Amino acid sequence: MHWTRATILALLGVMTFTSCSNNDNPESPQEYAGVPLIILDTDIGSSTDDLFALEMLYRYEEQGRCRLLGVVVDRQGEQNAVFTDVMNTYFGHGDTPIGLVRRGIDKPMVWIDYAHVADMQDGNGQPMFHRTITDYSALPDGWQLYRRLLAAQPDHSVSVVCTGFVTSLAQLLQSEADEYSPLSGVELVRQKVKRIYIQGGVFGEAEEPDYNFAQGMEFSHVFFNLWPTGIDIVFSPMEAGQTVEYTPEQVISDISWTDAHPIKQVYMTCNCNTGQRMWDVMPIVQAVEGDSLFTLSGRGTVVLTPECATIFTPSATGNCRYQLAGDDAWAVAMLAKIRAFNKLHD
């Protein structure tokens, strides 16, 4: 595919686009028209693209381009919530709510183990990174945080960005009425969610299981079976971010003003020769900046096979689309956008 000069300039931030309009159904009377309201659902604690996805949401919010309602940590274990708290606190967003998974995927693959960075000390034996939360055992389960956050938002307003597993989403969809809402999980999603962006899916000739979905098959099947068909799903398969490579040398160089930076310490103390493709950033950019920076498939439906392959069937009335890979010029411009966000500092 060929990317126009206007699109490349937009990726670099020279042009701006309205990112919250619903071109698919412009006449919908209930369509929310404010800045994107985003819940990030992340399997932070294994690869580094989650870190840049979260950092970009902070930067977008500071620019008034979105509101980060909360972060659901979908990799089981409090240590991953701790690292999220360190990130929130370091970037001045310590009041961002966090939810975690207590009954999820047992011991999923960890590509880069960077949890220790949250406990690092400086040269004086003091914690290198501050935290906001004092008792992580008191954090709500992810599905409970979803219910609390969704119930408080306008109808059809929330964009969910899922860059990992769908554990908490499955548990949300199975949930019943509670103190936050009299609605079931399915009905609450149907009423409050505008769209979901998912890093995942394998689309093409071969029928191949998706990694994230296959890690927790039970949860993935619940999600696909219960997700309301009237709520759009935009998939970001691996090939969408595969050519956007942010090398360790570039990361360390871009954060030149300090070593006391959580992302820089990950790159200084861990082997980050994997997980440096910016897969998880792609759904973030689309959720905030809109469709204009991407080439998308036509509409269709997606069925999850027992082995967790994603089968796409074109349909004009389908609720699913997926991102297509960009060319080299697009990848260069997208990386420049990510690096510009990462170079910002107070």
Residue frames as qw, qx, qy, qz and C-alpha x, y, z in Angstrom:
[[0.000, 0.890, 0.456, 0.000, 0.00, 0.00, 0.00],
 [0.411, 0.357, -0.017, 0.839, 1.14, 3.60, -0.55],
 [0.287, -0.709, -0.469, 0.440, 0.88, 6.25, 2.15],
 [0.266, 0.841, 0.203, 0.426, 0.26, 9.83, 1.15],
 [0.341, 0.335, -0.327, 0.815, 2.36, 12.75, 2.35],
 [0.433, -0.537, 0.016, -0.723, -0.62, 13.99, 4.38],
 [0.896, -0.358, -0.234, -0.120, -0.85, 10.72, 6.28],
 [0.739, 0.080, -0.338, 0.577, 2.87, 10.66, 7.00],
 [0.060, 0.453, -0.203, 0.866, 2.72, 14.26, 8.25],
 [0.663, -0.518, -0.104, -0.531, -0.21, 13.34, 10.46],
 [0.901, -0.198, -0.328, 0.201, 1.78, 10.51, 11.99],
 [0.536, 0.171, -0.280, 0.778, 4.53, 12.95, 12.77],
 [0.231, -0.627, -0.529, 0.522, 2.03, 15.22, 14.50],
 [0.124, -0.052, 0.216, 0.967, 1.98, 18.03, 11.95],
 [0.424, -0.258, -0.412, -0.764, -1.72, 17.56, 11.24],
 [0.260, 0.004, 0.777, -0.573, -4.54, 16.74, 13.64],
 [0.369, -0.214, -0.737, -0.524, -7.67, 14.73, 13.11],
 [0.629, -0.318, 0.199, -0.680, -10.94, 14.48, 14.98],
 [0.214, 0.254, -0.940, 0.073, -10.47, 11.21, 16.81],
 [0.242, 0.124, 0.815, -0.512, -13.81, 10.62, 18.46],
 [0.600, 0.269, -0.103, -0.747, -16.29, 10.78, 15.59],
 [0.599, 0.052, 0.797, -0.052, -18.08, 7.59, 14.58],
 [0.262, 0.383, -0.508, -0.726, -17.82, 7.45, 10.82],
 [0.037, -0.084, -0.983, -0.161, -19.47, 4.04, 10.83],
 [0.135, -0.647, -0.748, -0.056, -22.77, 5.39, 12.17],
 [0.196, 0.148, -0.101, 0.964, -22.70, 9.20, 12.05],
 [0.399, -0.434, -0.280, -0.758, -26.44, 9.52, 12.66],
 [0.553, -0.325, -0.732, 0.229, -26.47, 7.60, 15.94],
 [0.249, -0.819, -0.126, -0.501, -28.28, 9.90, 18.40],
 [0.746, -0.665, 0.015, 0.018, -26.42, 8.52, 21.41],
 [0.803, 0.295, -0.154, 0.494, -22.88, 8.74, 20.04],
 [0.506, -0.748, -0.052, 0.426, -20.47, 10.30, 22.54],
 [0.534, 0.758, 0.075, 0.366, -18.59, 13.22, 21.01],
 [0.333, -0.911, 0.241, 0.017, -16.05, 14.25, 23.66],
 [0.156, 0.658, -0.737, 0.000, -12.39, 13.35, 23.95],
 [0.749, 0.022, -0.653, -0.107, -11.83, 9.56, 23.99],
 [0.605, -0.551, 0.410, -0.403, -12.46, 8.02, 27.41],
 [0.675, 0.367, -0.640, -0.022, -10.07, 5.08, 27.64],
 [0.786, -0.474, 0.369, -0.143, -9.62, 2.07, 29.88],
 [0.404, 0.581, -0.704, -0.065, -6.32, 0.31, 29.23],
 [0.936, -0.222, 0.220, -0.162, -6.31, -3.45, 29.77],
 [0.390, 0.734, -0.555, 0.042, -2.67, -4.59, 29.70],
 [0.964, -0.193, -0.131, 0.131, -0.56, -7.66, 30.42],
 [0.100, 0.868, -0.397, 0.281, 2.26, -5.43, 31.63],
 [0.644, -0.561, 0.510, -0.103, 5.24, -7.28, 33.08],
 [0.857, 0.063, 0.478, 0.179, 6.48, -9.27, 30.10],
 [0.576, 0.361, 0.337, 0.652, 7.29, -7.15, 27.06],
 [0.269, -0.338, -0.139, 0.891, 8.16, -3.49, 26.75],
 [0.025, -0.339, -0.499, -0.797, 5.62, -2.34, 24.17],
 [0.368, -0.706, -0.605, -0.004, 3.06, -2.23, 27.02],
 [0.424, -0.516, -0.205, 0.715, 5.23, 0.40, 28.72],
 [0.123, -0.046, 0.321, 0.938, 5.23, 2.68, 25.69],
 [0.211, -0.528, -0.687, -0.451, 1.49, 2.17, 25.23],
 [0.416, -0.715, -0.492, 0.272, 0.89, 3.33, 28.80],
 [0.360, -0.378, 0.016, 0.853, 3.35, 6.22, 28.52],
 [0.055, 0.214, 0.498, 0.839, 1.65, 7.45, 25.34],
 [0.293, -0.686, -0.636, -0.199, -1.71, 7.49, 27.11],
 [0.408, -0.634, -0.269, 0.600, -0.22, 9.73, 29.81],
 [0.247, -0.186, 0.272, 0.911, 1.13, 12.07, 27.14],
 [0.081, -0.439, -0.653, -0.612, -2.12, 12.11, 25.18],
 [0.347, -0.739, -0.569, 0.104, -4.04, 12.93, 28.37],
 [0.383, -0.520, -0.086, 0.758, -1.65, 15.75, 29.22],
 [0.101, -0.016, 0.446, 0.889, -2.33, 17.18, 25.76],
 [0.455, 0.275, 0.327, -0.781, -6.07, 17.02, 26.36],
 [0.439, 0.256, -0.645, -0.571, -6.56, 14.40, 23.66],
 [0.656, -0.218, -0.701, -0.178, -8.01, 11.66, 25.88],
 [0.504, -0.577, 0.398, -0.505, -8.89, 10.75, 29.46],
 [0.463, 0.164, -0.865, 0.107, -7.28, 7.65, 30.93],
 [0.675, -0.497, -0.095, -0.537, -10.01, 6.33, 33.22],
 [0.726, -0.494, 0.454, -0.153, -8.04, 3.42, 34.65],
 [0.359, 0.505, -0.774, -0.130, -5.61, 0.58, 34.05],
 [0.938, -0.169, 0.157, -0.260, -6.58, -3.07, 34.33],
 [0.016, -0.599, 0.798, 0.064, -3.51, -5.25, 34.89],
 [0.910, 0.108, -0.056, -0.396, -4.34, -8.52, 33.21],
 [0.626, 0.318, -0.679, 0.214, -1.20, -10.46, 34.12],
 [0.753, -0.568, -0.314, -0.105, -1.83, -12.24, 37.39],
 [0.711, -0.175, -0.314, 0.604, 0.13, -11.13, 40.45],
 [0.207, -0.930, -0.206, 0.223, 0.46, -8.01, 42.56],
 [0.529, -0.390, 0.282, 0.699, 4.01, -7.36, 41.33],
 [0.307, 0.378, 0.546, 0.682, 2.59, -6.27, 37.97],
 [0.160, -0.893, -0.391, -0.156, 0.24, -3.84, 39.70],
 [0.527, -0.677, 0.025, 0.514, 3.26, -2.51, 41.60],
 [0.452, -0.038, 0.416, 0.788, 5.08, -1.74, 38.36],
 [0.076, 0.677, 0.538, 0.496, 1.97, -0.05, 36.98],
 [0.366, -0.882, -0.255, 0.153, 1.79, 2.08, 40.13],
 [0.536, -0.425, 0.214, 0.697, 5.45, 3.05, 39.65],
 [0.301, 0.308, 0.525, 0.734, 4.68, 4.10, 36.07],
 [0.125, -0.826, -0.490, -0.250, 1.57, 6.05, 37.09],
 [0.470, -0.803, -0.125, 0.344, 3.43, 7.81, 39.89],
 [0.543, -0.220, 0.299, 0.753, 6.57, 8.59, 37.90],
 [0.191, 0.338, 0.512, 0.767, 4.58, 10.22, 35.10],
 [0.130, 0.004, 0.237, -0.963, 2.38, 12.22, 37.47],
 [0.615, -0.160, -0.416, -0.650, -0.73, 10.08, 37.13],
 [0.098, 0.136, -0.898, 0.407, -0.65, 8.40, 40.52],
 [0.474, 0.140, 0.472, -0.730, -4.39, 8.87, 40.95],
 [0.592, 0.210, -0.555, -0.545, -5.19, 6.66, 37.96],
 [0.806, -0.236, 0.387, -0.380, -7.13, 3.65, 39.32],
 [0.253, 0.395, -0.870, -0.153, -5.61, 0.19, 38.96],
 [0.892, -0.113, 0.187, -0.396, -7.35, -3.17, 38.94],
 [0.027, 0.496, -0.863, -0.098, -5.64, -6.56, 38.95],
 [0.811, 0.025, -0.468, -0.350, -6.34, -10.21, 38.20],
 [0.421, -0.458, 0.696, -0.357, -6.46, -12.68, 41.08],
 [0.721, 0.113, 0.677, -0.097, -8.08, -15.59, 39.26],
 [0.495, 0.732, -0.222, -0.411, -6.56, -15.58, 35.83],
 [0.838, 0.435, -0.327, 0.043, -4.01, -17.27, 33.61],
 [0.772, -0.584, 0.219, 0.124, -1.57, -19.27, 35.69],
 [0.541, -0.485, 0.481, 0.491, 2.09, -18.58, 34.87],
 [0.669, 0.728, 0.148, -0.004, 1.81, -17.23, 31.31],
 [0.761, 0.241, 0.036, 0.601, 4.99, -16.76, 29.30],
 [0.216, -0.920, 0.021, 0.327, 7.22, -13.90, 30.47],
 [0.731, 0.582, 0.020, 0.355, 9.43, -12.60, 27.67],
 [0.329, 0.487, -0.339, 0.735, 11.24, -9.87, 29.60],
 [0.577, -0.602, -0.523, 0.176, 11.09, -10.05, 33.39],
 [0.256, 0.461, -0.146, 0.837, 11.38, -6.46, 34.56],
 [0.530, -0.726, -0.397, -0.186, 9.30, -6.54, 37.75],
 [0.689, -0.346, -0.258, 0.582, 12.46, -5.97, 39.84],
 [0.282, 0.400, 0.079, 0.868, 12.83, -2.44, 38.45],
 [0.391, -0.749, -0.286, -0.451, 10.01, -1.28, 40.74],
 [0.754, -0.636, -0.102, 0.132, 12.18, -2.12, 43.76],
 [0.684, 0.353, -0.135, 0.624, 15.46, -0.62, 42.57],
 [0.440, -0.802, -0.163, 0.370, 17.42, 1.69, 44.86],
 [0.347, 0.903, -0.151, 0.204, 19.51, 4.74, 44.13],
 [0.575, 0.428, -0.503, 0.484, 23.14, 5.26, 45.16],
 [0.177, -0.441, 0.494, -0.728, 22.04, 6.22, 48.67],
 [0.077, -0.101, -0.971, 0.203, 20.05, 3.07, 49.26],
 [0.385, 0.337, 0.384, -0.768, 16.73, 4.87, 48.81],
 [0.595, 0.463, 0.657, 0.013, 13.94, 3.71, 46.48],
 [0.246, -0.059, 0.456, 0.853, 14.64, 4.91, 42.97],
 [0.231, -0.323, -0.552, -0.733, 10.95, 5.10, 42.17],
 [0.298, -0.010, 0.517, -0.803, 8.09, 6.34, 44.30],
 [0.143, -0.346, -0.895, -0.242, 4.68, 4.71, 44.57],
 [0.363, -0.330, -0.028, -0.871, 1.21, 6.01, 45.33],
 [0.825, -0.296, -0.313, -0.366, -0.49, 2.84, 46.57],
 [0.201, -0.561, 0.699, -0.395, 0.40, 1.43, 49.99],
 [0.553, -0.041, 0.787, -0.270, -1.74, -1.72, 50.03],
 [0.309, 0.246, -0.675, -0.623, -1.98, -3.62, 46.76],
 [0.027, -0.204, -0.975, 0.081, -4.12, -6.32, 48.33],
 [0.215, 0.541, 0.509, -0.634, -6.87, -3.72, 48.60],
 [0.187, 0.290, -0.468, -0.813, -6.99, -3.10, 44.85],
 [0.767, 0.256, 0.288, -0.512, -10.18, -4.22, 43.12],
 [0.633, 0.115, 0.704, 0.301, -10.24, -7.11, 40.70],
 [0.110, -0.102, 0.475, 0.867, -10.04, -5.92, 37.12],
 [0.119, -0.471, -0.760, -0.431, -13.65, -6.79, 36.34],
 [0.263, -0.733, -0.523, 0.346, -14.78, -4.84, 39.42],
 [0.203, -0.469, 0.103, 0.853, -12.82, -1.78, 38.32],
 [0.029, 0.185, 0.676, 0.713, -14.41, -2.07, 34.89],
 [0.184, -0.657, -0.723, -0.109, -17.87, -2.05, 36.45],
 [0.287, -0.698, -0.292, 0.588, -17.08, 0.96, 38.63],
 [0.177, -0.335, 0.314, 0.871, -15.56, 2.98, 35.82],
 [0.001, 0.273, 0.746, 0.608, -18.13, 2.10, 33.16],
 [0.157, -0.686, -0.704, 0.096, -21.12, 2.81, 35.39],
 [0.218, -0.701, -0.185, 0.653, -19.90, 6.39, 35.94],
 [0.185, -0.216, 0.468, 0.837, -19.49, 7.28, 32.25],
 [0.536, 0.381, -0.022, -0.753, -21.93, 8.56, 29.61],
 [0.843, 0.238, 0.468, -0.115, -23.63, 5.97, 27.44],
 [0.803, 0.501, 0.200, 0.253, -21.65, 4.68, 24.44],
 [0.033, 0.977, -0.203, 0.060, -18.59, 6.69, 25.45],
 [0.555, -0.637, 0.523, 0.106, -15.80, 4.39, 26.64],
 [0.709, 0.539, -0.450, -0.065, -13.06, 3.01, 24.40],
 [0.828, -0.440, 0.344, 0.046, -11.45, -0.11, 25.82],
 [0.482, 0.684, -0.546, -0.032, -7.91, -0.82, 24.65],
 [0.904, -0.316, 0.282, -0.052, -6.81, -4.38, 25.36],
 [0.373, 0.743, -0.555, -0.042, -3.12, -5.08, 24.72],
 [0.082, -0.371, 0.906, -0.187, -2.88, -8.47, 26.41],
 [0.061, -0.202, -0.977, 0.011, -5.26, -11.11, 27.69],
 [0.392, -0.375, -0.318, -0.777, -9.05, -10.87, 27.88],
 [0.356, -0.193, -0.843, 0.354, -9.31, -12.37, 31.37],
 [0.032, 0.298, 0.460, -0.835, -10.85, -9.36, 33.09],
 [0.398, 0.125, -0.316, -0.852, -13.09, -8.66, 30.12],
 [0.494, -0.142, -0.825, -0.236, -14.46, -12.20, 30.27],
 [0.266, -0.313, -0.749, 0.521, -15.06, -11.85, 34.00],
 [0.179, 0.211, 0.108, -0.955, -16.75, -8.48, 33.41],
 [0.476, 0.009, -0.537, -0.697, -19.09, -9.97, 30.84],
 [0.518, -0.227, -0.825, -0.001, -20.01, -12.77, 33.27],
 [0.105, -0.044, -0.569, 0.814, -20.61, -10.37, 36.17],
 [0.165, -0.660, -0.724, -0.118, -23.98, -9.60, 37.74],
 [0.142, -0.846, -0.135, -0.495, -25.59, -6.48, 39.17],
 [0.610, -0.205, -0.451, 0.618, -23.73, -4.87, 42.07],
 [0.215, -0.733, -0.322, 0.559, -23.39, -1.60, 43.97],
 [0.175, -0.337, 0.336, 0.862, -22.11, 0.15, 40.85],
 [0.404, 0.152, -0.436, -0.789, -24.85, -0.83, 38.40],
 [0.720, 0.071, 0.517, -0.458, -28.05, -2.88, 38.33],
 [0.733, 0.526, -0.282, -0.327, -27.03, -4.14, 34.88],
 [0.946, -0.085, 0.240, 0.201, -25.37, -7.43, 34.06],
 [0.446, -0.479, 0.420, 0.629, -21.86, -7.26, 32.64],
 [0.382, 0.310, 0.674, 0.551, -23.06, -7.78, 29.08],
 [0.055, 0.861, 0.479, 0.160, -25.71, -5.06, 29.41],
 [0.338, -0.834, 0.036, 0.435, -23.29, -2.67, 31.09],
 [0.428, -0.214, 0.543, 0.690, -20.84, -3.08, 28.20],
 [0.260, 0.546, 0.677, 0.419, -23.66, -2.68, 25.70],
 [0.088, -0.929, -0.357, 0.032, -24.74, 0.58, 27.33],
 [0.332, -0.879, 0.120, 0.321, -21.40, 2.22, 28.09],
 [0.551, -0.307, 0.535, 0.563, -18.74, 1.00, 25.65],
 [0.432, 0.733, -0.127, -0.510, -18.29, 2.72, 22.32],
 [0.775, 0.515, -0.365, -0.030, -15.62, 0.45, 20.82],
 [0.760, -0.527, 0.351, 0.149, -12.87, -1.96, 21.81],
 [0.485, 0.733, -0.477, -0.024, -9.38, -2.07, 20.30],
 [0.902, -0.331, 0.278, 0.003, -7.56, -5.37, 20.76],
 [0.143, 0.673, -0.704, -0.176, -3.92, -6.19, 20.08],
 [0.511, -0.078, 0.853, -0.078, -4.45, -9.66, 18.70],
 [0.757, 0.515, 0.231, -0.328, -5.89, -11.74, 15.93],
 [0.328, -0.292, 0.734, 0.518, -4.33, -13.66, 13.04],
 [0.618, 0.618, 0.275, -0.401, -5.93, -12.95, 9.68],
 [0.163, 0.584, -0.654, -0.453, -4.86, -14.45, 6.38],
 [0.688, 0.207, -0.599, -0.353, -4.75, -17.68, 4.45],
 [0.441, 0.071, -0.852, 0.272, -3.48, -19.87, 7.28],
 [0.643, -0.630, -0.241, -0.363, -5.66, -20.81, 10.26],
 [0.536, 0.231, -0.552, 0.595, -3.26, -20.03, 13.09],
 [0.483, -0.694, -0.497, 0.195, -3.96, -19.62, 16.82],
 [0.045, 0.847, -0.117, 0.517, -3.52, -16.14, 18.27],
 [0.465, 0.181, -0.659, 0.563, -0.90, -16.05, 21.04],
 [0.194, -0.214, 0.419, -0.861, -2.78, -13.86, 23.53],
 [0.760, -0.117, -0.094, -0.632, -6.09, -15.66, 23.07],
 [0.829, 0.073, -0.555, -0.010, -4.47, -19.10, 23.29],
 [0.206, 0.318, -0.676, 0.633, -2.75, -18.27, 26.59],
 [0.283, 0.101, 0.673, -0.676, -6.14, -18.24, 28.29],
 [0.139, -0.159, -0.809, -0.549, -8.47, -20.22, 26.05],
 [0.141, -0.555, -0.798, 0.189, -11.33, -20.42, 28.54],
 [0.045, -0.639, -0.234, 0.732, -11.43, -16.66, 29.04],
 [0.021, 0.249, -0.505, -0.826, -11.05, -15.97, 25.31],
 [0.121, -0.313, -0.865, -0.374, -14.03, -18.14, 24.40],
 [0.108, -0.668, -0.618, 0.401, -16.16, -16.45, 27.05],
 [0.045, -0.523, 0.073, 0.848, -15.18, -13.05, 25.65],
 [0.101, 0.089, -0.663, -0.736, -16.02, -13.95, 22.05],
 [0.148, -0.413, -0.889, -0.131, -19.27, -15.65, 23.02],
 [0.181, -0.708, -0.579, 0.360, -20.58, -12.83, 25.22],
 [0.178, -0.281, 0.100, 0.938, -19.26, -9.61, 23.64],
 [0.436, 0.651, 0.436, -0.443, -22.29, -7.64, 22.34],
 [0.590, 0.298, 0.546, 0.515, -22.41, -7.80, 18.56],
 [0.175, 0.922, 0.295, 0.180, -23.47, -4.16, 18.38],
 [0.334, -0.882, 0.234, 0.235, -20.16, -2.94, 19.84],
 [0.661, 0.688, -0.297, 0.042, -17.32, -2.63, 17.33],
 [0.791, -0.442, 0.296, 0.302, -14.08, -4.57, 17.71],
 [0.482, 0.818, -0.314, 0.005, -10.93, -3.34, 15.97],
 [0.924, -0.245, 0.135, 0.259, -8.13, -5.89, 15.98],
 [0.155, 0.881, -0.441, -0.075, -4.46, -4.97, 15.69],
 [0.993, 0.025, -0.015, 0.115, -2.64, -8.13, 14.54],
 [0.681, -0.496, 0.205, 0.497, 1.09, -8.53, 15.05],
 [0.581, 0.300, 0.372, 0.659, 1.95, -7.51, 11.50],
 [0.033, 0.934, 0.266, 0.237, 0.46, -4.05, 12.12],
 [0.300, -0.925, 0.232, -0.006, 3.29, -3.13, 14.49],
 [0.938, -0.081, 0.164, 0.295, 5.91, -5.62, 13.34],
 [0.627, 0.471, 0.062, 0.617, 7.92, -3.15, 11.28],
 [0.151, -0.879, 0.095, -0.442, 7.85, -0.42, 13.95],
 [0.845, -0.143, -0.348, 0.380, 11.03, -1.38, 15.77],
 [0.197, -0.912, 0.192, -0.304, 12.26, 0.73, 18.70],
 [0.772, 0.203, -0.505, 0.328, 15.73, -0.58, 19.49],
 [0.662, -0.604, -0.285, 0.341, 17.28, -0.60, 22.99],
 [0.499, -0.047, 0.047, 0.864, 19.97, 1.81, 21.81],
 [0.041, -0.510, -0.330, -0.793, 17.35, 4.28, 20.61],
 [0.538, -0.713, -0.425, -0.145, 15.33, 4.03, 23.83],
 [0.662, -0.473, -0.186, 0.552, 18.33, 4.67, 26.07],
 [0.353, 0.118, 0.175, 0.911, 19.49, 7.54, 23.85],
 [0.165, -0.614, -0.432, -0.640, 16.05, 9.15, 23.80],
 [0.588, -0.778, -0.212, -0.064, 15.88, 9.24, 27.61],
 [0.631, 0.402, -0.282, 0.601, 19.16, 11.08, 27.87],
 [0.134, -0.719, 0.170, -0.660, 18.38, 13.43, 30.78],
 [0.545, -0.490, 0.512, -0.447, 18.29, 10.80, 33.57],
 [0.317, 0.150, -0.935, -0.045, 18.92, 7.17, 34.46],
 [0.167, 0.167, 0.784, -0.574, 16.16, 7.25, 37.10],
 [0.572, 0.210, -0.213, -0.764, 13.41, 6.48, 34.61],
 [0.749, -0.067, 0.604, -0.264, 11.44, 3.22, 34.85],
 [0.852, 0.511, 0.072, -0.086, 11.49, 2.46, 31.14],
 [0.348, 0.774, -0.514, 0.125, 15.17, 3.34, 30.81],
 [0.391, -0.490, 0.737, -0.252, 16.03, 1.09, 33.76],
 [0.892, 0.181, 0.371, -0.184, 14.18, -1.78, 32.11],
 [0.744, 0.653, -0.122, 0.075, 16.36, -1.29, 29.05],
 [0.101, 0.770, -0.578, 0.253, 19.54, -0.84, 31.09],
 [0.394, -0.402, 0.759, -0.327, 19.07, -3.88, 33.35],
 [0.788, 0.179, 0.547, -0.218, 17.15, -6.41, 31.22],
 [0.290, -0.081, 0.751, 0.587, 17.77, -8.18, 27.96],
 [0.436, 0.595, 0.320, -0.594, 15.37, -6.23, 25.76],
 [0.003, 0.296, -0.724, -0.623, 16.31, -7.79, 22.44],
 [0.085, -0.402, -0.861, -0.299, 12.75, -9.09, 22.28],
 [0.127, -0.739, -0.608, 0.262, 9.53, -7.17, 22.84],
 [0.188, -0.463, 0.052, 0.865, 10.81, -4.02, 21.15],
 [0.002, 0.323, 0.656, 0.682, 8.34, -4.14, 18.26],
 [0.182, 0.040, 0.316, -0.930, 5.61, -1.63, 18.98],
 [0.198, -0.327, -0.874, -0.301, 2.65, -3.99, 18.67],
 [0.211, -0.599, -0.699, 0.329, 0.75, -2.69, 21.71],
 [0.071, -0.389, -0.038, 0.918, 1.10, 0.95, 20.69],
 [0.034, -0.148, -0.666, -0.730, -0.93, 0.51, 17.50],
 [0.227, -0.631, -0.724, -0.163, -4.37, 0.19, 19.15],
 [0.290, -0.614, -0.322, 0.660, -3.54, 3.12, 21.47],
 [0.106, -0.215, 0.303, 0.922, -2.80, 5.45, 18.58],
 [0.157, -0.325, -0.714, -0.600, -5.98, 4.48, 16.75],
 [0.296, -0.631, -0.694, 0.181, -8.14, 4.76, 19.87],
 [0.224, -0.646, -0.189, 0.704, -6.96, 8.32, 20.48],
 [0.039, -0.429, 0.349, 0.832, -6.19, 9.70, 17.02],
 [0.692, 0.449, 0.169, -0.540, -8.81, 7.84, 15.01],
 [0.870, 0.224, 0.429, 0.091, -8.80, 5.70, 11.88],
 [0.454, 0.878, -0.095, -0.115, -7.05, 8.15, 9.55],
 [0.094, -0.747, 0.653, 0.083, -3.52, 6.96, 10.35],
 [0.466, -0.149, 0.872, 0.009, -4.32, 3.35, 9.48],
 [0.510, 0.139, -0.597, -0.604, -5.51, 1.22, 6.61],
 [0.526, -0.079, 0.693, -0.486, -8.26, -1.09, 7.83],
 [0.089, 0.152, 0.945, 0.275, -9.96, -4.17, 6.50],
 [0.433, -0.319, -0.385, -0.750, -13.58, -4.03, 5.50],
 [0.583, -0.304, 0.419, -0.626, -16.23, -4.97, 8.02],
 [0.627, 0.082, -0.754, -0.178, -16.82, -8.55, 8.97],
 [0.799, -0.514, 0.081, -0.303, -17.35, -11.04, 11.76],
 [0.246, 0.522, -0.789, 0.211, -14.72, -12.97, 13.70],
 [0.918, -0.291, -0.123, -0.240, -15.20, -16.44, 15.12],
 [0.166, -0.648, 0.724, -0.171, -12.74, -17.97, 17.57],
 [0.782, 0.109, -0.590, -0.168, -11.99, -21.63, 16.89],
 [0.859, -0.499, -0.110, -0.005, -11.44, -24.14, 19.73],
 [0.795, -0.025, -0.057, 0.604, -7.68, -23.70, 19.16],
 [0.186, -0.810, -0.135, 0.539, -8.05, -19.89, 19.35],
 [0.326, 0.108, 0.489, 0.802, -7.59, -19.09, 15.69],
 [0.231, 0.563, 0.274, -0.745, -9.51, -16.00, 14.56],
 [0.347, 0.310, 0.756, 0.460, -11.62, -16.59, 11.45],
 [0.141, 0.452, 0.060, -0.879, -12.67, -13.40, 9.71],
 [0.325, 0.463, 0.774, 0.282, -15.69, -13.46, 7.39],
 [0.021, 0.037, 0.157, 0.987, -16.46, -10.28, 5.41],
 [0.059, -0.654, -0.754, -0.021, -19.89, -8.82, 6.12],
 [0.074, 0.549, 0.135, 0.821, -21.18, -5.31, 5.54],
 [0.547, -0.684, -0.121, -0.468, -23.06, -5.50, 8.86],
 [0.812, -0.148, -0.434, 0.361, -20.24, -7.09, 10.86],
 [0.365, -0.930, 0.000, -0.043, -18.83, -5.41, 13.97],
 [0.745, -0.435, 0.288, 0.416, -15.18, -6.38, 13.35],
 [0.535, 0.818, -0.185, 0.099, -12.32, -4.78, 11.43],
 [0.810, -0.399, 0.107, 0.415, -8.55, -5.17, 11.64],
 [0.013, -0.878, 0.309, 0.366, -5.50, -3.02, 10.96],
 [0.884, 0.419, 0.030, 0.205, -3.38, -3.77, 7.90],
 [0.676, -0.353, 0.121, 0.635, 0.39, -3.46, 7.85],
 [0.211, 0.940, -0.031, -0.265, 1.76, -0.15, 6.61],
 [0.779, 0.520, -0.126, 0.326, 4.70, 0.35, 4.26],
 [0.683, -0.051, -0.263, 0.680, 8.23, 1.37, 5.24],
 [0.077, 0.425, -0.020, 0.902, 7.50, 5.10, 5.16],
 [0.607, -0.593, -0.238, -0.473, 4.50, 4.61, 7.47],
 [0.846, -0.335, -0.317, 0.268, 6.62, 2.56, 9.90],
 [0.487, 0.164, -0.183, 0.838, 9.32, 5.25, 9.99],
 [0.189, -0.504, -0.062, -0.840, 6.76, 7.96, 10.70],
 [0.750, -0.531, -0.302, -0.254, 5.00, 5.90, 13.38],
 [0.771, -0.193, -0.317, 0.519, 8.30, 5.23, 15.17],
 [0.241, 0.326, -0.097, 0.909, 9.10, 8.95, 15.03],
 [0.479, -0.593, -0.191, -0.618, 5.77, 9.66, 16.74],
 [0.846, -0.432, -0.302, 0.078, 6.50, 7.16, 19.53],
 [0.661, 0.013, -0.224, 0.716, 10.03, 8.46, 20.02],
 [0.005, 0.515, 0.011, 0.857, 8.80, 12.06, 20.21],
 [0.664, -0.612, -0.192, -0.383, 6.45, 11.11, 23.05],
 [0.882, -0.281, -0.236, 0.297, 9.21, 9.22, 24.83],
 [0.515, 0.269, -0.150, 0.800, 11.64, 12.16, 24.62],
 [0.262, -0.745, -0.122, -0.601, 9.28, 14.46, 26.51],
 [0.586, -0.289, -0.581, 0.486, 10.23, 15.26, 30.08],
 [0.249, -0.928, -0.276, -0.008, 9.47, 17.88, 32.70]]
